[in-house]
Amino acid sequence: MTDDDTDAAPERGRAFYGRRKGKRLRAGQEERIAALLPRLRVPADGPLDPAALFPRPVSALWVEIGFGGGEHLAAQARAHPQIGFIGCEPFVNGVAKLLRAVDDGGLDNARLWDRDAMELLPRLPAASAARVYLLYPDPWPKRRQRKRRFVSDESLTEIARVLAPGGEFRFASDIDDYAGWTLVRTARAPHLRWTAERASDWTQPWPDWPGTRYEAKAVAQGRRPTYLAFARD
């Protein structure tokens, strides 16, 4: 077995994400971080009751791991007001962008977790989520970095645990190596089944896919995205 086939756990304290903050926030962004984020942030301790996170009843819970600039999560929250969303993203500038979309759009069905998603998933009840997204995660392309990739045997076990039977894990990447990495690990993950039946199932986006700015940039640079969907048995 080669290093590429193993999922050695990251060293204690090492995260799956990179930097926490980019360029300086504008005044309006800082105000939302200070005033709005505390109201929308998922509680930091203890088991979570998803239904209690939202001000009104929701029909299901969808979780997005690493929402980047938040455009996908905001679009889905607008399109599905009956669904409750938890978005995980430690990058402060991305959090600020989603906060603006939530504020401007009056999206009361979105909640945020601005830390590592692997600190959140174990606190969710089993079978509590109908969908989990991991869209264009950091590929950590160097061999010595690959243990920092979010997709691992451990993370897939947690994703499968929180998905309800019939729930779906959606993964997208413009890095072929990461798509292959994910297929290898989901193939050995209990209870996750790749749903593709034809090539278009992984080369074409999902019917409700709104696209992202990162994806548009990748396509413009000649990289071809891969879209993978896995069902919870």
C-alpha positions, -999 to 999 in steps of 0.1 A, spaced: 0 0 0 13 34 -9 10 67 10 -17 77 -14 -39 48 -2 -37 57 35 -56 82 56 -32 90 83 -48 113 107 -36 149 107 -13 159 136 -31 172 166 -41 208 160 -37 206 122 -68 215 103 -82 204 70 -84 240 58 -58 266 50 -58 302 60 -85 317 83 -85 352 69 -76 369 36 -78 406 27 -90 431 53 -128 431 58 -148 462 49 -166 481 76 -200 465 67 -185 430 68 -170 436 102 -203 448 115 -221 417 103 -193 395 118 -198 413 151 -236 415 152 -251 389 129 -227 359 132 -233 354 169 -271 351 162 -266 326 134 -236 306 147 -243 270 157 -238 266 195 -202 256 202 -207 228 228 -228 197 234 -251 176 212 -271 194 186 -308 194 180 -312 206 144 -348 215 147 -340 238 176 -315 258 155 -341 275 134 -369 300 143 -396 279 125 -401 242 117 -380 229 87 -388 198 68 -351 186 65 -315 195 72 -289 201 45 -252 206 55 -226 222 33 -189 217 43 -166 245 32 -191 269 16 -164 292 2 -181 325 -7 -215 311 2 -232 316 -32 -242 279 -35 -256 278 0 -275 311 -3 -290 300 -37 -302 267 -22 -316 284 9 -335 309 -13 -348 281 -35 -358 258 -6 -371 279 23 -386 249 39 -351 233 43 -328 242 72 -291 247 62 -259 245 82 -229 259 64 -194 252 77 -165 275 67 -136 287 89 -124 313 63 -136 346 77 -139 364 44 -162 337 31 -183 338 63 -187 376 57 -199 371 22 -225 345 32 -237 368 61 -244 395 36 -264 372 14 -283 359 44 -290 394 57 -300 409 23 -321 379 15 -338 375 48 -327 338 49 -339 326 83 -332 290 73 -294 293 73 -270 287 103 -232 289 103 -204 270 118 -171 290 114 -148 262 126 -137 228 113 -166 207 101 -152 177 118 -159 195 151 -195 198 141 -204 165 124 -200 143 155 -224 165 174 -252 160 150 -277 132 157 -275 101 136 -297 102 105 -305 139 110 -294 152 76 -310 146 42 -281 160 22 -244 168 28 -223 189 3 -186 190 -1 -180 213 -31 -145 221 -45 -126 214 -13 -90 223 -10 -72 195 -29 -39 197 -9 -21 185 -41 13 177 -27 17 141 -15 28 152 19 -3 174 22 -29 148 12 -35 137 48 -51 171 52 -78 164 25 -112 165 41 -123 133 24 -110 104 46 -123 71 60 -130 90 93 -149 119 77 -170 96 54 -179 75 84 -193 107 101 -211 118 69 -227 84 65 -237 85 102 -255 118 100 -272 111 67 -307 96 69 -314 65 49 -319 76 13 -300 108 20 -273 121 -4 -236 131 -1 -227 154 -30 -190 161 -39 -176 183 -67 -140 190 -77 -121 203 -107 -91 181 -96 -92 147 -112 -69 132 -85 -92 143 -57 -122 129 -75 -104 96 -78 -93 98 -42 -129 103 -32 -142 74 -52 -117 50 -37 -127 60 -2 -164 60 -7 -161 25 -23 -149 12 10 -172 34 32 -200 14 48 -235 26 37 -225 50 9 -233 40 -26 -222 59 -58 -254 65 -77 -239 71 -112 -253 50 -141 -239 68 -171 -210 92 -178 -233 123 -177 -240 116 -141 -206 127 -131 -197 151 -159 -228 172 -158 -239 192 -127 -270 183 -107 -303 197 -120 -306 222 -92 -269 233 -94 -266 271 -94 -229 271 -101 -202 290 -82 -176 317 -91 -148 292 -83 -163 267 -108 -166 293 -135 -129 303 -130 -118 266 -131 -137 260 -164 -123 292 -179 -88 279 -171 -95 246 -188 -103 223 -158 -133 200 -161 -154 196 -129 -165 162 -117 -198 158 -98 -202 128 -76 -234 117 -57 -236 90 -31 -267 76 -15 -270 65 21 -282 29 22 
